[in-house]
Amino acid sequence: MKTAPRDAEAEVVESYLHAHPGFLAARPQLYALLAPPVRVHGEVLADHMAAMIQAGRDEWRALLEAQRIRAAFAARAGEAVLALIAARDALDCVRDEWPARLGLESCRLIASVSGAPLILRDVEQASASLHGEAAPLIAREALLHAGDHTLVLGARNAADLPNEPATLAFLARALQAALAR
């Protein structure tokens, strides 16, 4: 827990806030950092406390939404792997079934691309060599090493391809195992 500022520092902060009364209102995220007053004394402090409570609620809503997105993507990845297990041809499964099961625009397997084992990035203009005819629709892509191949995933919306390294690595490992059989 942080200690309270020394008297001189407190006076500088207080003076600044007096000179700039809209400072906190313009930066509601700062309310989450402030300790609320123990007692409410008047309308201004009540507004301050309400703003702090709202900032906390907004932060929790954002965290819960992010968790929901990650959980939904993990569930879709599990469904994609189950389809891969049942498939006669792993390449056909990736191309034909994975886009719908993963909720993505593009799922392709290409010759291995050098670089990190997992690349996840937002793109302004996706490469047709990576995403084929879906390239104009792609806003985020992932490149995952799967043995001698690279799995290329493309999403229209960033939220459809969340930053979930463990889930993405699981997809790549499952694909690598299917290709080895």
Stockholm file with secondary structure:
# STOCKHOLM 1.0

chainA/1-181         MKTAPRDAEAEVVESYLHAHPGFLAARPQLYALLAPPVRVHGEVLADHMAAMIQAGRDEWRALLEAQRIRAAFAARAGEAVLALIAARDALDCVRDEWPARLGLESCRLIASVSGAPLILRDVEQASASLHGEAAPLIAREALLHAGDHTLVLGARNAADLPNEPATLAFLARALQAALAR
#=GR chainA/1-181 SS CCCCCCHHHHHHHHHHHHHCTTHHHHCGGGGGGSCCCSSCCSHHHHHHHHHHHHHHHHHHHHHHHHHHHHHHHHHHHHHHHHHHHHCSCHHHIIIIIHHHHHTCSEEEEEECCCSCSEEEEECSSCCHHHHGGGGGGCSEEEEEEETTEEEEEEESSGGGSCSCHHHHHHHHHHHHHHHHC
#=GC SS_cons         CCCCCCHHHHHHHHHHHHHCTTHHHHCGGGGGGSCCCSSCCSHHHHHHHHHHHHHHHHHHHHHHHHHHHHHHHHHHHHHHHHHHHHCSCHHHIIIIIHHHHHTCSEEEEEECCCSCSEEEEECSSCCHHHHGGGGGGCSEEEEEEETTEEEEEEESSGGGSCSCHHHHHHHHHHHHHHHHC
//
